Structures are given as structure tokens and as C-alpha cells.
Amino acid sequence: MTESAPIFAGLGPPFQIDPAAIAACTTADDFTSLSFELYKEVGKMATVSANCYIGTAGDPHVMPRNQAICAGLLIRIAKFMIAIVVLTATQESREVAMALMRCIMDTVVTIRFLILRNDPVLYDEFVRRGLSPEGELFDIVQRNIAARGGEILPIERRLLKTINSLVEASGLTIADVPRKHRDWGGSLRNRLIALGIKDTYVGSQRMPSHAIHGTWVDLLTQHLEQTETGFRLKNDFSRIDSRVLFPQSMAVLQAASEYLTGFFSTRLGDLEQLFQRVDSLADRIETVSKAYETWIQTQRES
């Protein structure tokens, strides 16, 4: 494993949640402030977990492809979380953050499913199917070149070079890349079923898709305001609160924990400390989440 001191130092001290901190929360914004700090800690946890690996022979900073896929997915999550942290700091960014959060939840499912199956064939399919759009574009460019009698435009030359580089880096040839779209490992719903969380499909996937695709529900809840005679525009951004941050935080922690469990056979030493930090962070998130829900109920009853 890479040297742990600098990596674990990057986590910083745990953000403390105690009865005094909870008691001090008298508004929704107070709870959001606690959630925001815990959310940042989750992002750091994803980064640190991804950077725990056993290097390949001769190079301590290189990992084999299958582990690199899962570690890379964790880094993707961390980067998206950093963007949400920036948006949340403005307190006016819910519309954009919701789209990023859907991307994060998809990535969480991918990591967990790959680790659960632990099948090299499935990793191969993940790679090949991921290149399908490039394969289709390659064919379109080649047809256009042939239609001009072999003349290659500069932009086409650049496109082909990029596609060939991606295919070569994947250890494939362009002939190996499937052209027709088909989801890898079955559908997303099937991956959720395999993980034993099929009932989360609507809440964590379909409903957040409103923010991705700009559906009627997205317009009605985020961008339009109904009046007696029609609709007026909502030009201002909406605020992020704890209920947006918490479910994703717990999902990311679970993915990080399963990454560590899936690629390491021992929890001794520094790795055990990291597991303890994951458990502690989950407990602190749960404490604030329950307190916030209690506060909401109190406000509704008053």
C-alpha cells in the first residue's frame, strides 16, 4: 500500500457532532451547515479510499486495470462532490446540484456492482460497452471520408486519432468495439436488484432524472411557479438543504467501504483506522439526519 501518513493526514480531523452542536440548530440553515461539513468529509473519504492500493511490480503508483476502474470511479465521485461543495457554498444551486447528484448515484451503483460480481468478464464488458459511441462515430467518419473519395478533413483526422488512442489504451482494436448500444451488465434496474436495493430505483434514479433531462416535473418544481392564470418563471436558484446531501453521503460511504473490502484482504493497521473513520462518519451523518427530521416534524406541528 502507498505510504499512509500523507494520505490519512489529508482527511483532517473528524467534524465533531455532539449534543451541543445539535441543540444549537434552530433553523434549517443551521442543520445544512452541519450537513455541509459532513458532506465535505465524505468527499475526502472517497478520495483517500481510492488512493489506497498495492502498486504493480516495479511501480508502486500503478494499479491493475480492474482496480483502477473502481478507484477511478471513486475519484469521479470525489470530483463531482467537490463541485457540489462549491455550489452549496453559494446556498443557491439546488437545480444544478441535483443533476450532479444523479451522476454520483449512478457511479456508486457501478462501483458496488463491479465489486459484488468480481468477474473479469464483466469488467471487460464495462470497457467495451463504454467505447460504443466512439465506435459508432468512427464508422460515421469513415463513411464520410469514403464519400469524398478518401479526402480526410483535419477535424476527422483529430477525431480518428482520439478514438484510436482510447481503443489502444483499452487493449482493444476498433473491430472489438460493439456499435449498437446495450447497457453493460444488464440494465441499471438489474444492477440494483443484484445489490438488493431494487426499491431505490425510483427515488435514487428515476426521480433525479428530472434534473438531468429537464422534464415537466423539473420545470414545475424548479423553474416555474403556478399562478391562477398560468405560470411565471423562477429565475432565482433554489437552496440546498440537508435532505439533499444526506442520502448521497451515505451511499458514497458504502461504495468506499466496499471498495476497500473488495480489494484488500486485511483490515489491519492504517486500513482498519480508515474503516473506523467510515463508520464514525456514517454515525455522525445519521445523528444529524435524525435530529433534522425531528426538527422538521416539530416545525410542522407548531
Residue pairs with C-beta under 8 A, 6 or more apart in sequence:
1 52
1 53
1 54
1 264
1 270
1 271
2 51
2 52
2 53
2 55
2 60
2 61
4 269
4 270
7 48
7 51
7 52
8 48
8 270
8 273
8 274
10 44
10 47
10 48
11 41
11 44
11 45
11 48
11 277
12 41
12 44
14 41
14 277
14 280
14 281
14 284
15 34
15 37
15 38
15 40
15 41
15 284
17 34
17 38
17 284
17 287
17 288
21 34
22 287
22 288
22 291
24 30
25 31
25 34
25 291
25 292
25 295
28 241
28 242
28 292
28 295
29 91
31 241
31 242
31 288
31 291
31 292
31 295
32 88
32 91
32 239
32 240
32 241
32 242
32 245
34 242
34 288
35 241
35 242
35 245
35 246
35 249
35 285
35 288
35 292
36 85
36 88
36 89
36 245
38 245
38 249
38 281
38 284
38 285
38 288
39 81
39 84
39 85
39 88
39 245
39 249
40 85
41 281
42 81
42 249
42 252
42 253
42 281
42 285
43 77
43 78
43 81
43 82
43 85
43 252
44 78
45 252
45 253
45 256
45 277
45 278
45 281
46 74
46 75
46 77
46 78
46 81
46 252
46 255
46 256
47 74
47 75
47 78
48 274
49 74
49 256
49 257
49 259
49 260
49 274
50 71
50 72
50 74
50 75
50 78
50 256
50 259
51 71
52 260
52 264
52 271
52 274
53 63
53 67
53 71
53 263
54 63
54 264
55 61
55 62
55 63
56 62
56 63
56 64
63 71
65 123
65 127
65 171
66 114
66 120
66 123
67 263
69 114
69 123
69 126
69 127
70 111
70 114
70 115
70 259
70 262
70 263
71 259
73 107
73 110
73 111
74 111
74 255
74 256
74 259
76 107
77 104
77 107
77 108
77 252
77 255
80 100
80 103
80 104
80 107
81 104
81 252
83 100
84 97
84 100
84 101
84 240
87 93
87 96
87 97
87 100
87 240
88 97
88 240
88 245
90 237
91 239
91 240
92 236
92 237
92 238
92 239
93 237
93 240
94 222
94 237
94 238
94 239
94 240
94 244
95 211
95 222
95 223
95 237
95 238
96 237
97 240
97 244
98 208
98 210
98 211
98 244
99 208
99 211
99 212
101 208
101 211
101 244
101 248
102 205
102 208
102 209
102 211
102 212
104 248
104 251
104 252
105 204
105 205
105 208
105 248
105 251
106 188
106 205
107 255
108 251
108 252
108 254
108 255
109 188
109 191
109 192
109 195
110 126
110 191
111 255
111 258
111 259
112 195
112 254
112 255
112 258
113 185
113 191
113 194
113 195
114 122
114 123
114 126
115 258
115 259
115 261
115 262
115 263
116 194
116 195
116 258
117 185
117 194
118 262
122 184
122 185
125 184
125 185
126 184
126 185
127 170
127 172
128 170
128 172
128 176
128 177
128 178
128 184
129 178
129 182
129 183
129 184
130 184
131 166
131 167
131 170
131 172
131 177
132 177
132 178
132 179
132 180
132 181
132 182
134 163
134 166
134 167
134 177
135 163
135 174
135 177
135 178
135 179
136 179
137 159
137 163
138 160
138 163
138 174
138 177
139 179
141 156
141 159
141 160
144 156
145 151
145 152
145 156
152 160
163 174
164 174
167 173
167 174
167 176
167 177
185 191
188 201
188 205
189 198
189 201
192 198
192 200
192 201
192 205
204 247
204 251
209 215
210 217
210 218
210 221
211 218
211 222
220 226
222 234
222 238
223 233
223 234
224 231
224 232
224 233
224 234
225 231
225 232
225 233
225 234
242 288
242 289
242 292
243 292
246 285
246 288
246 289
249 285
250 282
250 285
250 286
253 278
253 281
253 282
253 285
256 278
257 275
257 278
260 271
260 274
260 275
260 278
264 271
267 275
